[in-house]
Amino acid sequence: SGNQLFPDMRQEQSVVDNWKYDPKIEDMTDEDLEQRIVAAMEFENPYRIKTIPYAGKVSQTVTYDFAELVARCPMTGYLDFYRSRITFIPGNLLPELKSLKFYYYGFADLPISHEHLAAKIHVEYCEVVKPVVCRLELTAGIRGGIETTIVVGEKEL
């Protein structure tokens, strides 16, 4: 198993261990791509976001900016690097930040596209933390000269 700082994240990811990666998207079939997208969206992160109560008596806007998110390209298996910025107005809960960090680490070996990763994080975060409103901005490291930013949720936060 893993050490204390980086626990073994691979035990729960057997669904992706046997995937064959192709150096070119042209070499993949539509069925292969669809299978990977569905499996990535169904992936159960071994790390859960834990919550703590929010007992503040004021409405506030909170932003968590995490610049160390990593996942894999679903076609080539190469590492993709991301910055995740979650901005939200808390309801009755806040995420416990260490668990949020490990939740992000849980994506390290997952082959998933930028857009699907943003959707997955936003949905799972909102299901657990239950914010009044939430916005996720996911910025991918530049790939092939293309800079990609995905915004999910409340656009005005």
Salt bridges, closest charged atoms under 4 A:
ASP17 OD1 - ARG10 NH2 2.45
ASP22 OD1 - LYS20 NZ 2.56
GLU44 OE2 - ARG48 NH2 2.39
ASP65 OD1 - ARG83 NE 2.70
ASP65 OD2 - ARG85 NH2 2.49
ASP80 OD1 - ARG143 NH1 3.16
ASP109 OD2 - ARG10 NH1 3.19
ASP109 OD1 - ARG72 NE 3.60
GLU124 OE2 - LYS120 NZ 2.73
GLU137 OE1 - ARG135 NH2 2.93
